[in-house]
Amino acid sequence: MSGLPLLWAVATALVMLVALLLSGEWLVRASIPALHSMFEWIAPDFQLQRLELQRDKADQVLRAWVTLGRYTFVGAQLITPDPRGMAQASTLAVHGLQGPLLALWAAVAWPAAAVRTRLLRLLVCLPAAALMFLLDAPVVLAASIWQFLVDAHAPGSWQPLLIARDLLQGGGRFVIGLAIGAGCAIAVSGTVGIRLARGPVAPAE
């Protein structure tokens, strides 16, 4: 019995990896309209002209074409928007799936007595994993454009999206994903445990 949790965790990881290989490209492609909207929400200084999933040699990349949408301060310098000036940024499509997949894995693989509890954790974790997926690529793409502006006009200046990108690319995807999955697992297990401890509710006479 002691090896069952490990066996379950390994089996769950294998199933999710196969699901990622089979449906990852479809999921990213189907999410492009939502990713487009999220980009515009987190980076209102830019106008996202195009967002496409493209193949770059052996990799699938999300590529964005962006123009400056309004007068914007970069450091102390005011930048004037020019529709002729377009910048490109790209990120590997699989990167945005790593954290959410790890969150779902942690939620399901966390030890539990009943399969029903694991499935409940999966359902609870799905919205948070989806939000993480929708934020990842837009943050990285917008930060890449900001990096270009900062390097050109105000080297060394501070920008929140640059910090967020560095956090994600420095291992933050894995930490956040594990934290989300473990948090959902603990919350659901605690709720189920409280209900079981209370026992069945006696019918009213």
Backbone bond lengths (Angstrom), bond angles and torsions (degrees), N, CA, C in turn:
res aa  C-N    CA-C-N  psi(-1)  N-CA   C-N-CA  omega(-1)  CA-C   N-CA-C  phi
1 M - - - 1.459 - - 1.543 112.07 -
2 S 1.388 115.99 -29.27 1.470 118.35 -174.93 1.524 112.35 -65.40
3 G 1.342 117.19 -24.17 1.453 119.21 -178.84 1.501 114.38 -88.45
4 L 1.329 118.07 -5.34 1.462 120.44 -176.90 1.521 113.72 -63.53
5 P 1.344 119.66 -44.48 1.478 118.42 178.71 1.520 112.88 -58.46
6 L 1.340 117.15 -41.77 1.464 120.33 178.77 1.523 110.88 -65.53
7 L 1.340 115.90 -42.65 1.458 120.22 178.82 1.521 111.16 -61.56
8 W 1.338 116.45 -41.60 1.463 121.08 178.75 1.529 110.59 -63.91
9 A 1.341 116.17 -42.51 1.471 119.96 -179.07 1.524 111.00 -63.31
10 V 1.343 116.60 -43.14 1.465 120.18 -179.96 1.520 110.57 -66.08
11 A 1.347 116.49 -44.63 1.466 120.01 -179.31 1.523 110.80 -62.88
12 T 1.337 116.99 -40.92 1.466 120.83 178.66 1.522 111.32 -63.16
13 A 1.334 116.49 -41.99 1.463 120.45 179.15 1.526 110.85 -62.35
14 L 1.324 117.09 -42.21 1.461 120.36 -179.78 1.530 111.33 -64.94
15 V 1.327 116.19 -42.24 1.462 120.03 179.25 1.528 110.63 -62.28
16 M 1.330 117.20 -42.33 1.460 120.51 -178.13 1.524 111.56 -70.33
17 L 1.336 117.06 -35.26 1.461 119.58 176.82 1.523 111.09 -64.99
18 V 1.328 116.26 -41.97 1.469 120.07 176.95 1.528 110.11 -62.62
19 A 1.356 116.77 -43.08 1.464 120.35 178.65 1.523 111.08 -61.71
20 L 1.341 116.84 -38.04 1.462 120.50 178.76 1.524 110.83 -65.35
21 L 1.322 116.77 -43.44 1.458 120.41 179.93 1.523 111.89 -64.13
22 L 1.338 116.10 -36.81 1.459 119.72 -175.68 1.527 113.10 -81.76
23 S 1.332 116.45 -33.19 1.472 118.07 -171.22 1.523 114.15 -125.58
24 G 1.339 118.43 0.67 1.465 120.34 -176.56 1.520 112.75 -60.19
25 E 1.334 116.86 -46.44 1.466 120.13 -179.78 1.522 110.92 -63.17
26 W 1.328 116.57 -43.61 1.468 119.75 178.93 1.515 111.15 -61.59
27 L 1.333 117.29 -41.47 1.459 121.18 -178.74 1.524 110.89 -63.33
28 V 1.326 116.93 -45.48 1.469 120.10 -179.79 1.519 110.49 -64.36
29 R 1.324 116.35 -44.40 1.470 119.62 -178.75 1.533 110.80 -63.22
30 A 1.326 117.03 -41.75 1.459 120.52 -179.72 1.531 112.14 -68.54
31 S 1.341 116.34 -22.06 1.467 120.49 -176.85 1.527 113.16 -92.62
32 I 1.321 118.32 0.03 1.469 120.39 -176.17 1.530 112.82 -56.74
33 P 1.345 120.77 -43.63 1.477 118.20 177.01 1.526 112.85 -59.27
34 A 1.327 117.79 -40.37 1.467 120.51 178.73 1.524 110.82 -69.31
35 L 1.320 117.90 -38.60 1.464 121.36 176.77 1.530 111.03 -64.92
36 H 1.324 116.10 -37.07 1.461 121.35 176.76 1.536 110.31 -61.17
37 S 1.318 116.73 -46.97 1.468 120.99 179.54 1.526 111.19 -64.58
38 M 1.333 117.07 -39.65 1.458 120.28 179.57 1.523 111.05 -65.60
39 F 1.336 117.16 -39.14 1.466 120.62 176.93 1.529 110.28 -58.91
40 E 1.315 116.76 -47.33 1.462 120.14 -178.64 1.516 111.74 -64.65
41 W 1.320 117.00 -29.61 1.469 120.53 -179.49 1.527 111.32 -74.65
42 I 1.346 116.91 -42.21 1.465 118.78 -175.99 1.525 112.41 -85.84
43 A 1.340 118.01 -16.23 1.466 121.25 -178.41 1.519 109.90 -131.86
44 P 1.333 118.58 67.72 1.471 120.91 -175.91 1.525 113.82 -67.60
45 D 1.339 118.09 -13.53 1.465 119.83 177.55 1.526 112.10 -72.53
46 F 1.331 116.54 -16.80 1.462 120.75 -176.05 1.524 111.24 -110.07
47 Q 1.312 114.98 155.94 1.464 121.61 169.62 1.531 108.11 -112.90
48 L 1.312 115.28 117.98 1.463 120.60 -179.95 1.522 108.66 -83.63
49 Q 1.311 115.96 108.86 1.461 120.74 -177.42 1.529 112.01 -79.90
50 R 1.321 116.63 -40.77 1.471 120.95 -179.52 1.522 108.90 -149.21
51 L 1.319 114.54 146.36 1.465 121.45 173.49 1.520 106.60 -139.48
52 E 1.329 115.79 117.09 1.462 119.65 -173.90 1.522 110.61 -134.03
53 L 1.320 114.62 150.38 1.459 121.61 170.19 1.518 107.72 -94.59
54 Q 1.332 116.26 119.70 1.459 121.24 -175.55 1.527 110.15 -128.48
55 R 1.325 114.94 156.69 1.458 119.66 174.30 1.520 108.97 -94.86
56 D 1.329 115.72 127.44 1.454 122.69 176.45 1.525 107.23 -119.70
57 K 1.330 115.23 96.53 1.466 121.69 -173.41 1.533 108.98 59.79
58 A 1.343 117.14 -113.84 1.473 119.09 -177.17 1.519 112.28 -94.19
59 D 1.325 117.79 -1.04 1.462 121.22 -173.07 1.525 111.83 -109.95
60 Q 1.332 115.21 152.09 1.458 122.39 169.04 1.524 107.85 -98.24
61 V 1.331 116.75 125.02 1.465 120.45 -178.39 1.523 109.94 -123.70
62 L 1.319 115.05 146.66 1.456 121.63 168.98 1.516 107.30 -91.87
63 R 1.331 116.50 122.60 1.460 120.69 -177.45 1.524 109.19 -118.56
64 A 1.329 115.47 133.61 1.456 122.14 -179.06 1.516 110.37 -117.97
65 W 1.330 115.20 140.65 1.468 123.18 173.18 1.522 106.55 -113.58
66 V 1.330 116.63 121.31 1.464 121.45 -167.49 1.521 110.59 -132.13
67 T 1.333 115.42 140.49 1.463 121.29 169.44 1.529 108.37 -120.29
68 L 1.326 115.43 160.45 1.452 120.17 176.45 1.521 108.72 -75.45
69 G 1.337 117.23 127.45 1.449 120.41 -171.84 1.516 114.94 -94.60
70 R 1.334 117.57 -14.87 1.460 119.29 -178.10 1.527 108.83 -160.36
71 Y 1.331 116.46 170.01 1.458 120.17 176.02 1.528 108.61 -61.10
72 T 1.328 115.61 129.54 1.461 120.01 -172.19 1.525 109.94 -137.10
73 F 1.314 115.31 134.86 1.462 120.15 174.28 1.527 108.76 -85.78
74 V 1.324 115.35 128.54 1.459 122.00 170.45 1.522 106.03 -116.54
75 G 1.319 116.15 105.23 1.454 119.14 -167.98 1.522 108.31 66.27
76 A 1.338 116.72 -124.45 1.474 121.19 178.01 1.517 111.88 -100.61
77 Q 1.313 117.40 4.65 1.465 120.82 -175.23 1.529 110.32 -101.85
78 L 1.331 115.95 132.56 1.455 122.04 178.30 1.529 109.27 -90.24
79 I 1.332 115.78 123.31 1.459 121.66 -178.54 1.523 108.95 -102.24
80 T 1.322 115.67 130.29 1.461 121.68 -179.84 1.521 110.39 -91.93
81 P 1.334 117.81 131.10 1.477 119.45 179.32 1.522 111.27 -66.59
82 D 1.318 115.27 140.99 1.458 122.54 178.53 1.524 107.59 -137.13
83 P 1.337 118.05 112.30 1.473 119.71 -177.15 1.522 113.42 -61.45
84 R 1.322 117.50 -16.91 1.465 119.86 179.06 1.528 111.72 -80.64
85 G 1.325 116.30 -19.04 1.456 119.95 -178.51 1.521 111.00 -91.40
86 M 1.312 116.86 108.89 1.460 121.66 -178.22 1.522 109.77 -121.84
87 A 1.325 115.22 134.24 1.463 121.20 178.94 1.524 109.69 -112.65
88 Q 1.320 115.49 153.79 1.458 121.69 177.81 1.522 110.02 -118.19
89 A 1.316 115.13 147.74 1.462 121.44 173.38 1.517 107.77 -146.52
90 S 1.308 116.07 151.13 1.464 119.56 179.78 1.519 109.96 -144.34
91 T 1.323 115.45 158.17 1.459 122.57 175.99 1.521 108.37 -148.63
92 L 1.309 117.13 148.66 1.458 120.54 177.98 1.527 109.68 -63.33
93 A 1.307 116.69 130.34 1.462 120.79 -177.04 1.520 111.61 -61.66
94 V 1.329 117.20 -34.96 1.461 120.15 -175.74 1.525 111.76 -68.04
95 H 1.336 117.87 -24.24 1.461 119.67 -178.79 1.522 111.90 -59.61
96 G 1.325 116.67 -40.57 1.460 119.93 -178.51 1.513 113.99 -69.37
97 L 1.335 116.81 -15.31 1.465 120.70 -179.99 1.523 112.42 -93.63
98 Q 1.320 118.33 -13.81 1.454 120.83 -174.04 1.526 112.57 -64.81
99 G 1.333 116.60 -51.89 1.463 120.07 -178.86 1.518 113.33 -62.76
100 P 1.342 118.30 -50.06 1.464 119.65 178.72 1.533 112.90 -59.74
101 L 1.326 117.05 -40.29 1.460 119.99 179.47 1.528 110.44 -64.46
102 L 1.319 116.61 -39.47 1.462 120.41 178.32 1.525 110.58 -66.63
103 A 1.321 117.05 -36.70 1.468 120.38 177.60 1.522 111.07 -62.85
104 L 1.328 116.49 -46.41 1.465 120.25 179.42 1.524 111.09 -64.48
105 W 1.334 116.05 -39.45 1.465 119.48 178.52 1.522 111.10 -62.75
106 A 1.339 116.96 -46.08 1.467 120.43 -178.96 1.522 111.02 -63.07
107 A 1.334 116.73 -38.75 1.460 120.00 -179.57 1.528 111.54 -64.80
108 V 1.332 117.19 -38.87 1.458 121.10 -177.19 1.528 111.56 -83.17
109 A 1.331 117.37 -37.18 1.466 120.92 -174.19 1.521 112.99 -79.72
110 W 1.330 117.53 -17.09 1.472 120.28 179.55 1.535 108.36 -58.36
111 P 1.351 117.96 132.79 1.470 120.28 -174.46 1.528 113.43 -53.64
112 A 1.315 114.76 137.59 1.459 121.92 177.82 1.517 108.38 -155.75
113 A 1.333 116.10 150.99 1.465 120.24 -178.19 1.524 111.68 -77.43
114 A 1.320 117.64 -30.82 1.465 120.79 -173.24 1.524 110.75 -119.71
115 V 1.328 115.68 141.01 1.458 120.88 175.68 1.525 110.07 -62.95
116 R 1.328 117.17 -33.65 1.464 120.85 179.76 1.528 110.93 -59.46
117 T 1.347 116.51 -37.37 1.468 119.73 178.63 1.519 110.89 -65.72
118 R 1.330 117.08 -39.98 1.461 120.46 178.29 1.528 111.09 -63.42
119 L 1.322 116.54 -41.78 1.462 120.13 179.48 1.530 110.88 -65.91
120 L 1.329 116.65 -36.95 1.461 120.27 177.61 1.525 110.41 -64.20
121 R 1.338 116.22 -40.84 1.464 119.57 176.29 1.530 110.96 -60.15
122 L 1.325 115.99 -42.19 1.470 120.56 179.80 1.525 110.40 -59.14
123 L 1.316 117.32 -45.26 1.465 121.21 -179.93 1.520 111.29 -64.22
124 V 1.336 116.94 -40.35 1.463 120.83 -179.76 1.529 110.70 -67.55
125 C 1.342 116.63 -34.63 1.460 121.42 -175.76 1.522 112.77 -79.96
126 L 1.320 118.14 -22.76 1.464 121.25 -174.46 1.530 113.88 -55.45
127 P 1.342 120.22 -47.76 1.474 118.85 -179.25 1.523 113.21 -60.17
128 A 1.348 117.10 -42.01 1.466 120.05 -179.99 1.525 110.87 -66.90
129 A 1.335 116.72 -39.63 1.466 120.28 178.30 1.526 110.84 -65.59
130 A 1.327 116.58 -39.48 1.467 120.59 178.53 1.526 110.87 -64.23
131 L 1.331 116.99 -41.95 1.468 120.23 178.85 1.523 110.74 -64.15
132 M 1.323 116.66 -40.74 1.459 120.04 178.05 1.524 111.04 -61.79
133 F 1.314 116.71 -41.57 1.467 121.33 178.06 1.531 111.23 -62.59
134 L 1.332 116.90 -43.35 1.460 120.68 -177.08 1.529 112.61 -71.03
135 L 1.331 117.40 -21.96 1.464 120.55 179.84 1.525 112.64 -88.15
136 D 1.325 116.92 -31.46 1.459 120.66 -169.31 1.530 112.99 -58.76
137 A 1.316 117.69 -62.91 1.465 120.45 -175.92 1.530 112.65 -62.18
138 P 1.337 120.41 -44.80 1.463 118.57 177.55 1.526 113.85 -58.94
139 V 1.333 117.18 -38.60 1.467 120.10 177.96 1.524 110.53 -63.00
140 V 1.324 116.63 -46.50 1.469 120.32 -178.18 1.529 110.97 -65.91
141 L 1.330 117.33 -43.37 1.467 120.36 -178.79 1.529 111.20 -66.30
142 A 1.334 117.03 -46.61 1.460 119.89 -179.98 1.530 110.92 -64.07
143 A 1.332 116.80 -38.95 1.465 120.02 178.86 1.529 111.28 -64.83
144 S 1.327 116.98 -34.34 1.464 119.76 178.21 1.527 111.41 -64.25
145 I 1.333 116.29 -38.91 1.477 119.80 176.36 1.522 110.26 -67.80
146 W 1.332 116.10 -41.87 1.461 119.57 177.80 1.528 110.77 -61.80
147 Q 1.323 116.73 -37.42 1.465 119.87 179.87 1.531 110.58 -61.05
148 F 1.323 115.49 -40.65 1.469 120.08 177.53 1.531 110.54 -60.84
149 L 1.340 117.29 -45.60 1.470 120.84 -179.46 1.521 111.70 -66.01
150 V 1.333 115.60 -42.53 1.465 119.37 -179.73 1.522 110.83 -64.39
151 D 1.319 117.30 -44.91 1.467 120.29 -179.68 1.531 111.37 -63.12
152 A 1.346 116.44 -33.83 1.463 120.07 -176.70 1.524 112.85 -81.77
153 H 1.329 117.02 -32.77 1.469 118.82 -169.59 1.523 114.66 -120.75
154 A 1.318 118.69 -25.45 1.462 119.73 -177.57 1.523 110.27 -152.56
155 P 1.336 117.04 67.39 1.469 120.17 -177.43 1.534 112.01 -54.90
156 G 1.326 114.50 133.21 1.457 119.64 178.15 1.512 114.71 87.63
157 S 1.338 118.32 -4.21 1.464 119.16 -179.10 1.525 110.70 -74.27
158 W 1.312 115.63 163.04 1.470 122.92 -172.61 1.520 110.05 -95.70
159 Q 1.329 116.24 138.81 1.467 121.68 176.54 1.538 108.00 -148.03
160 P 1.346 117.50 126.67 1.471 119.53 -174.31 1.525 114.37 -56.59
161 L 1.340 117.34 -39.13 1.461 119.23 -177.48 1.530 111.83 -66.51
162 L 1.315 117.40 -29.35 1.462 119.69 176.79 1.522 110.84 -66.00
163 I 1.319 115.98 -39.86 1.466 120.11 177.78 1.528 110.56 -66.40
164 A 1.338 116.19 -42.19 1.463 119.91 178.87 1.525 111.14 -62.59
165 R 1.332 116.91 -41.79 1.465 120.06 178.40 1.525 111.64 -63.15
166 D 1.335 116.07 -44.56 1.462 119.55 -179.44 1.530 110.47 -63.77
167 L 1.328 116.19 -35.59 1.471 119.99 177.51 1.523 110.59 -64.00
168 L 1.322 116.94 -46.77 1.460 120.42 -179.73 1.526 111.66 -63.14
169 Q 1.320 116.04 -45.34 1.458 120.02 -175.60 1.520 113.10 -78.02
170 G 1.329 116.59 -13.06 1.459 120.51 178.95 1.523 113.40 -94.68
171 G 1.312 117.14 19.47 1.464 120.65 -179.95 1.512 113.88 106.93
172 G 1.335 116.43 -3.08 1.460 119.81 -177.94 1.518 113.36 -64.05
173 R 1.341 117.06 -31.00 1.469 119.54 177.99 1.524 110.72 -56.52
174 F 1.323 116.07 -44.18 1.458 120.74 -176.17 1.531 111.06 -72.55
175 V 1.324 116.38 -40.66 1.466 120.01 179.67 1.525 110.87 -65.30
176 I 1.335 116.50 -46.80 1.464 120.34 -179.45 1.524 110.55 -65.30
177 G 1.347 116.47 -42.59 1.454 119.69 179.15 1.520 112.34 -60.20
178 L 1.325 116.65 -47.11 1.463 120.42 178.25 1.524 111.42 -62.80
179 A 1.338 116.34 -40.36 1.462 119.92 -179.89 1.529 111.59 -64.02
180 I 1.335 116.44 -41.89 1.459 120.28 178.04 1.523 111.09 -63.38
181 G 1.325 116.64 -47.95 1.457 120.35 -179.24 1.513 112.80 -63.26
182 A 1.336 116.40 -46.16 1.462 120.11 179.67 1.525 110.95 -65.18
183 G 1.336 116.32 -39.94 1.465 119.15 178.80 1.514 112.15 -62.33
184 C 1.332 117.26 -43.09 1.468 120.71 177.78 1.529 110.97 -64.08
185 A 1.343 116.28 -41.91 1.459 120.26 -179.72 1.519 111.51 -62.67
186 I 1.332 116.13 -45.18 1.461 119.96 -178.92 1.520 110.79 -66.95
187 A 1.335 116.50 -41.30 1.470 119.88 -179.32 1.517 111.66 -63.64
188 V 1.337 116.83 -45.55 1.462 120.35 -179.40 1.518 110.87 -67.90
189 S 1.331 117.43 -43.18 1.461 120.49 -179.89 1.521 110.98 -63.11
190 G 1.336 115.75 -39.11 1.461 118.87 177.47 1.506 112.40 -64.42
191 T 1.326 117.14 -41.50 1.461 121.24 179.13 1.523 111.22 -64.89
192 V 1.346 115.77 -44.46 1.463 119.97 178.64 1.515 110.92 -63.59
193 G 1.352 116.36 -40.63 1.458 120.21 179.96 1.513 112.37 -63.26
194 I 1.331 117.21 -39.64 1.467 120.70 178.97 1.520 110.68 -64.56
195 R 1.334 116.44 -42.74 1.456 120.22 179.88 1.521 111.86 -64.32
196 L 1.343 116.25 -40.14 1.461 119.79 179.07 1.522 110.77 -67.21
197 A 1.344 116.84 -37.41 1.465 120.34 -179.53 1.520 111.52 -66.61
198 R 1.329 116.21 -33.01 1.458 119.13 179.89 1.522 111.77 -73.19
199 G 1.343 116.00 -27.29 1.449 120.01 -179.89 1.509 111.79 78.50
200 P 1.326 117.47 177.58 1.464 121.04 -179.04 1.521 112.01 -67.71
201 V 1.303 114.90 145.64 1.470 120.78 178.37 1.511 108.82 -81.25
202 A 1.326 115.31 127.90 1.466 119.66 -179.68 1.510 110.45 -69.93
203 P 1.338 118.08 137.87 1.464 120.05 179.23 1.520 111.85 -67.13
204 A 1.320 114.60 144.53 1.472 119.90 179.83 1.522 109.19 -70.61
205 E 1.347 115.66 141.15 1.473 120.63 178.54 1.520 110.93 -85.18
